[in-house]
């Protein structure tokens, strides 16, 4: 069987039993635990897994033509992650990846209009779905774990605090633009914590509706407003810009356009904090299953191509921080929360959707644990003297907020 032979060249570390469409069992790997047994139910799925495994594996799991007889989906994806270098080096996978690279500019073409349709595909899903697995503030991006706890709510609060510290919001009333403002949590935090005047822009009608409501309920509508608008259409200038989890939707062909526009939006002494998923490898392509089912038009940037665009735009990079396993831990929390309420998701959608969401959350977790994904925070300015000479101000501000919070709780 060709699929078994293919997997035999790939699975060096692990204990995989493959039951093919004819019922024949194949033992693969070196026996390292945990043991995983998968069944492929038809010849067509075998062929797709052989020809385009990065697309077919997720589709087969969604459709139930690949089932896990022993072990779990986590165990299977972790095994793939442990063997990913061999997997990516295989000539069939390399061929499909190279074809995808040729067309990556087309796949990531996100002009005004198309960008909004791509956003709607993912972010305009049911509010009830996101309530199942996100924290209470609906932070749909990497949390910040300081190593002292494993609480998602606290880690998301710490993420907002960490970003705010880098924005140097040292005077009330400073104008802040939040590009890709989500459900409004970041903007509301900045307004409450620093007295900033915040404008958020989003392309999601659902997120915009929720954000506006939250600002009104918090009594902050005079200082926080949200626009259903592409950032490229924003005419004003700002003291500070923040963008969390939006840059992954820009597309490599639009990077220079993005940084030139943010430069225009930023005042001469302004500061911009960019928080994005990234890759520790050179520029590549998006996983085809993720691109089709989860994030159309999305792409995880390499730091090298991001910095090249910043340089060409004539901006200063004043600080870079790499967050490595923080997102793996975040995704693990999201998966556990989703599975705890999976029955509710099944009422909203169907079994295929639930299996898709499982594969998405666990697959992304493994991409951060095993496959070179990380998060970068880049602080950017027009002038080299826009921020202090050392990074002490970041820690000092965070400790000050933590102390104030502790006192308020007493």
C-alpha positions in Angstrom: 0.0 0.0 0.0 1.5 3.3 -1.1 0.2 5.4 1.8 1.7 3.0 4.3 5.0 3.1 2.5 4.9 6.9 2.4 4.1 7.1 6.2 6.8 4.6 6.9 9.4 7.0 5.5 8.0 9.8 7.6 7.1 8.4 11.0 10.5 7.8 12.6 9.5 8.8 16.2 6.2 7.3 17.3 4.0 4.2 17.5 1.4 4.4 14.7 -0.9 1.7 13.4 -2.6 2.4 10.1 -5.6 0.3 9.1 -6.1 0.8 5.4 -9.3 0.7 3.3 -9.0 -3.0 2.8 -8.7 -3.7 6.5 -5.0 -4.5 6.5 -3.0 -3.2 9.5 0.4 -1.6 9.2 2.7 -0.9 12.1 4.9 2.2 11.7 7.5 4.1 13.8 9.9 3.1 16.5 7.3 2.3 19.2 7.7 5.5 21.2 4.5 6.2 23.1 1.7 7.1 23.0 0.3 4.5 20.7 -2.0 5.8 18.0 -4.2 3.7 15.6 -6.0 5.4 12.7 -8.3 3.9 10.1 -8.7 5.1 6.6 -12.2 4.1 5.3 -11.9 4.3 1.5 -9.4 4.2 -1.3 -10.2 7.8 -2.4 -9.0 9.1 1.0 -5.9 7.1 0.8 -5.1 8.7 -2.6 -5.8 12.2 -1.3 -3.6 11.6 1.8 -0.8 10.4 -0.4 -1.0 13.3 -3.0 -1.8 16.3 -0.7 -1.5 15.2 3.0 -1.5 18.8 4.3 -5.0 19.4 2.9 -6.4 15.8 3.0 -5.7 15.0 6.6 -7.9 17.7 8.0 -10.6 17.1 5.4 -10.6 13.3 6.1 -10.9 13.9 9.9 -13.8 16.4 9.3 -15.6 14.0 7.0 -15.1 10.9 9.1 -13.2 9.1 6.4 -10.2 9.0 8.8 -11.0 7.9 12.3 -8.8 7.4 15.4 -9.3 4.0 16.9 -6.7 4.3 19.6 -5.2 7.4 21.2 -6.5 10.9 20.5 -6.3 13.6 17.8 -3.8 15.4 20.1 -1.6 12.3 20.1 -1.8 12.0 16.3 -1.0 15.6 15.6 1.8 15.6 18.2 3.3 12.6 16.4 3.1 14.4 13.1 4.8 17.4 14.8 7.6 15.3 16.1 8.3 14.1 12.6 7.6 17.3 10.7 11.0 17.9 9.3 11.0 14.5 7.6 7.4 15.0 6.5 8.2 18.4 4.9 11.3 17.0 3.2 9.4 14.2 1.5 9.3 14.9 -2.3 5.5 14.8 -2.6 4.9 17.3 0.2 7.8 19.5 -1.1 6.2 19.5 -4.6 2.8 20.7 -3.3 4.5 23.3 -1.0 6.5 24.6 -3.9 3.4 24.9 -6.1 1.7 26.8 -3.3 4.7 29.2 -3.0 4.4 30.1 -6.7 0.8 31.2 -6.1 1.2 32.6 -2.6 0.8 36.3 -3.8 -2.5 35.4 -5.4 -3.6 33.5 -2.3 -2.7 36.4 -0.1 -4.1 39.2 -2.3 -6.3 41.2 0.2 -7.4 44.5 -1.4 -10.1 46.5 0.3 -13.4 44.6 -0.1 -11.9 41.1 -0.4 -10.2 41.6 3.0 -13.6 42.2 4.6 -15.0 39.0 3.0 -12.1 37.0 4.3 -12.6 38.4 7.8 -16.3 37.6 7.7 -15.6 34.0 6.9 -14.1 33.5 10.4 -15.0 36.4 12.7 -18.6 36.7 11.9 -19.5 33.2 13.2 -21.9 32.9 16.1 -21.1 34.9 19.2 -22.1 31.8 21.2 -19.3 29.9 19.6 -16.6 32.3 20.8 -18.1 32.5 24.2 -17.5 28.8 24.6 -13.7 28.9 24.5 -12.4 32.5 24.8 -11.8 34.3 28.1 -14.4 36.7 29.4 -12.9 39.7 27.6 -12.8 37.7 24.3 -9.1 38.1 23.6 -8.7 36.0 20.5 -4.9 36.2 20.4 -1.9 34.9 22.3 -2.0 35.3 26.1 1.0 36.1 28.1 2.0 33.5 30.7 4.7 34.6 33.2 5.4 31.1 34.5 3.8 31.5 37.8 0.3 30.3 36.9 -1.8 28.5 34.3 -4.9 30.7 34.3 -6.1 31.9 31.0 -8.1 34.9 32.3 -5.1 36.2 34.2 -2.7 35.6 31.2 -4.9 37.5 28.8 -5.1 40.4 31.3 -1.3 40.3 31.5 -1.0 40.3 27.7 -3.0 43.6 27.6 -0.9 45.1 30.4 2.4 44.0 28.6 1.3 45.7 25.4 0.1 48.8 27.1 3.5 49.1 28.9 5.2 49.2 25.5 2.9 51.9 24.1 4.1 54.5 26.7 0.7 56.0 27.3 2.1 58.3 29.9 -0.4 61.1 29.5 -4.3 60.9 29.7 -6.1 61.7 26.5 -3.4 60.4 24.1 -5.0 59.3 20.8 -4.7 55.6 20.1 -5.6 53.7 16.9 -6.4 50.0 17.4 -6.1 48.3 14.0 -8.1 45.1 14.0 -9.8 45.9 17.2 -11.7 42.6 17.7 -14.4 42.6 20.3 -13.0 45.8 21.8 -11.1 44.4 24.8 -7.8 46.0 24.0 -9.2 49.5 23.3 -11.4 49.4 26.4 -8.4 48.3 28.6 -6.3 51.1 27.3 -9.0 53.7 27.9 -9.7 52.5 31.5 -6.1 52.0 32.5 -4.5 55.0 30.9 -7.2 57.5 30.1 -6.4 57.2 26.4 -8.8 58.2 23.6 -9.2 55.1 21.5 -10.4 54.5 17.9 -10.7 50.9 16.8 -11.2 49.7 13.3 -12.5 46.2 12.3 -13.8 44.5 9.2 -16.1 42.2 11.2 -19.7 43.3 11.5 -20.3 41.1 14.5 -17.2 42.3 16.3 -18.1 45.9 15.6 -21.6 45.5 17.0 -20.3 43.9 20.2 -17.5 46.5 20.6 -19.9 49.4 20.3 -22.2 47.8 22.9 -19.4 47.1 25.3 -18.1 50.7 25.1 -21.6 52.0 25.8 -22.1 49.6 28.7 -18.8 50.7 30.2 -19.7 54.3 30.0 -16.8 55.0 27.7 -18.4 55.9 24.4 -17.0 59.4 24.7 -13.5 58.1 24.7 -13.7 54.8 22.8 -15.4 54.4 19.4 -15.2 51.6 16.9 -15.5 51.9 13.1 -16.5 49.2 10.6 -13.7 50.2 8.3 -10.5 49.1 6.6 -7.5 50.7 8.2 -6.4 51.9 4.8 -9.4 54.3 4.8 -8.5 55.9 8.1 -7.7 59.6 7.6 -6.6 60.8 11.0 -3.2 60.8 12.8 -2.5 59.2 16.2 -0.1 59.4 19.1 -0.1 55.6 19.4 -1.1 52.6 17.2 -1.6 49.1 18.4 -2.4 46.1 16.3 -2.9 42.6 17.8 -3.6 39.5 15.7 -4.4 41.4 12.6 -1.1 41.5 10.6 -1.6 37.7 9.8 -4.4 38.8 7.5 -2.5 41.4 5.6 -0.7 39.2 3.1 3.0 39.4 2.1 2.2 41.4 -1.0 0.6 44.2 1.1 3.3 44.5 3.8 4.9 47.7 2.3 1.5 49.2 1.8 0.6 48.4 5.5 3.7 50.0 7.0 3.6 53.0 4.7 0.0 53.6 5.8 0.7 53.1 9.5 3.6 55.6 9.1 1.1 58.1 7.7 -1.2 57.5 10.6 1.5 57.9 13.2 2.4 61.3 14.6 6.1 62.2 14.4 6.8 61.3 18.0 4.4 58.4 18.0 4.8 54.7 18.9 3.3 51.7 17.2 3.2 48.2 18.8 2.6 45.3 16.4 1.7 41.9 17.9 1.5 39.1 15.3 2.0 35.3 14.9 5.2 34.7 13.1 7.5 31.8 11.9 11.1 31.2 13.0 11.8 30.0 9.4 12.3 31.9 6.1 9.2 33.1 4.2 6.9 30.2 3.2 3.3 29.5 2.5 0.1 28.9 4.5 -1.1 25.5 5.3 -3.7 24.8 2.6 -6.3 23.3 4.9 -6.1 26.3 7.3 -6.3 28.7 4.3 -9.4 27.0 2.9 -11.4 26.4 6.0 -10.3 28.8 8.7 -8.4 31.9 7.5 -8.8 32.6 3.8 -6.2 35.1 2.7 -4.2 34.5 5.9 -0.4 34.1 6.1 2.1 33.7 9.0 4.9 36.2 8.3 8.6 35.5 8.7 10.4 38.1 10.8 12.8 38.7 7.9 10.1 39.8 5.5 8.3 41.9 8.1 11.5 43.8 9.0 12.4 44.3 5.3 9.0 46.0 4.8 9.5 48.2 7.9 12.9 49.2 6.6 11.6 50.1 3.2 8.9 52.2 4.8 11.5 54.2 6.6 10.5 53.3 10.2 12.6 52.6 13.3 12.3 49.3 15.0 12.8 50.2 18.7 12.1 46.8 20.3 11.5 43.2 19.4 10.2 40.5 21.7 9.6 36.8 20.7 6.9 34.9 22.6 7.5 31.2 21.9 5.3 28.7 23.8 2.8 31.3 25.0 0.4 30.6 22.2 0.6 26.8 22.5 -0.6 27.2 26.1 -3.3 29.6 25.0 -4.6 27.2 22.3 -4.5 24.3 24.8 -6.9 26.3 27.0 -9.1 27.1 24.1 -9.4 23.4 23.0 -10.2 22.3 26.5 -12.9 24.9 26.9 -14.4 24.1 23.5 -14.5 20.4 24.2 -16.2 21.0 27.5 -19.0 22.7 25.7 -18.9 20.7 22.4 -22.6 19.8 22.7 -23.5 23.4 22.5 -21.4 23.9 19.4 -23.1 20.9 17.9 -26.5 22.6 18.4 -25.2 25.7 16.6 -23.6 23.9 13.7 -23.0 20.2 12.9 -20.6 17.4 13.6 -18.4 18.3 10.6 -18.0 21.8 11.9 -17.1 20.6 15.4 -14.5 18.2 14.0 -13.1 21.0 11.9 -12.8 23.2 15.0 -11.1 20.5 17.0 -8.6 20.0 14.2 -8.0 23.8 13.9 -7.3 24.3 17.6 -5.1 21.3 18.1 -3.4 21.7 14.8 -2.5 25.3 15.6 -1.3 24.3 19.1 1.1 21.8 17.6 2.3 24.4 15.1 3.6 26.3 18.1 4.9 23.3 20.1 6.5 21.5 17.2 6.5 23.4 13.9 8.4 26.7 14.3 5.5 29.1 14.9 5.9 31.9 17.5 4.6 35.4 18.2 6.5 38.6 17.8 5.9 42.0 19.3 7.7 44.8 17.3 7.7 48.3 18.7 8.0 50.8 15.9 8.5 54.6 15.7 9.3 57.4 13.2 12.0 58.8 15.4 14.8 56.9 17.2 14.3 59.0 20.4 10.5 58.2 20.6 11.1 55.7 23.4 13.6 55.5 26.4 17.1 54.2 25.8 16.5 51.1 28.0 13.6 48.6 28.4 13.3 49.3 32.2 10.1 51.4 31.6 8.2 48.3 30.4 8.8 46.4 33.6 8.4 49.5 35.8 5.0 50.3 34.3 3.7 46.7 34.5 4.8 46.4 38.2 3.1 49.7 38.9 -0.2 48.5 37.4 0.1 45.2 39.3 0.6 47.0 42.6 -2.3 49.3 41.9 -4.5 46.3 41.1 -3.5 44.5 44.2 -4.3 47.5 46.4 -7.7 47.9 44.7 -8.5 44.2 45.4 -7.7 44.6 49.2 
